[in-house]
């Protein structure tokens, strides 16, 4: 679902929660997109 809405490779290739959270912690622009999706 996230991969469809936000074009971020980790959601398509390795969509586990743990790896996605690690990616989002290190990647501010990606975290911002996800936050906007959930909060906006």
C-alpha positions in Angstrom: 0.0 0.0 0.0 2.7 2.5 0.9 4.7 1.6 -2.2 1.7 2.5 -4.3 1.2 5.9 -2.6 4.8 6.9 -2.0 7.5 5.9 -4.5 10.2 4.7 -2.1 12.2 1.7 -3.0 12.4 0.1 0.4 8.7 -0.3 0.5 8.7 -2.2 -2.8 11.9 -4.3 -2.4 12.0 -5.0 1.4 8.7 -3.9 2.9 9.3 -5.2 6.4 8.4 -2.8 9.2 11.8 -2.9 10.8 13.8 -2.0 7.6 11.3 0.6 6.6 11.5 2.3 10.0 15.3 2.2 9.9 15.2 3.8 6.4 12.7 6.5 7.5 14.9 7.4 10.5 17.8 8.0 8.2 15.9 9.7 5.4 14.1 13.0 6.4 12.4 13.6 3.1 10.9 10.1 3.1 9.8 10.4 6.7 8.1 13.7 5.8 6.2 12.1 3.0 5.0 9.3 5.1 4.0 11.6 7.9 2.0 13.8 5.5 0.3 10.7 4.2 -0.8 9.5 7.7 -1.3 12.9 9.4 -2.5 14.9 6.5 
